[in-house]
Amino acid sequence: MDKAIEIVMTNGVKNLGLSPDEVNRLFRKAEELRPRSAFLVFDPKGNSVYIGNGDGHILGMLHLFLPEKVWVIFDDYGDRWVATALLPREH
C-alpha cells in the first residue's frame, strides 16, 4: 500500500494565484513522478510546464500556466511522504 502524501505550500506558491484545480494538477503530476525523483522542478514555458529532476533531465510535461518556477520536494517520514512546493527564491 502506498503511503499517504501530506501537501505543504509556502506562502510564495500560495500567492501565485493558482486555482485549487491547478494546484491539484501540479501535485498529482508530482506524485506520479515521485518514484523517479524526490526533487522536481516545474519550469514554465508559455502555457506548458516542463518537469525535471534538477539535473537537466526532463521527466514530464504539464499543460498549465505557472507564472514562475516551482520546486516540489518530497521528504520520507516513514509512515508518510511530505510534498513541499516552494519557489526557488524561498530556499
ABEGO torsion letter per residue (X at the ends): XBBBBBBBBBAAAAAAGBBAAAAAAAAAAAAAAAAABABBBBBBBEABBBBBAGAGBBABBBBBBBABBBBBBBBBAGABBBBBBBBAAAX
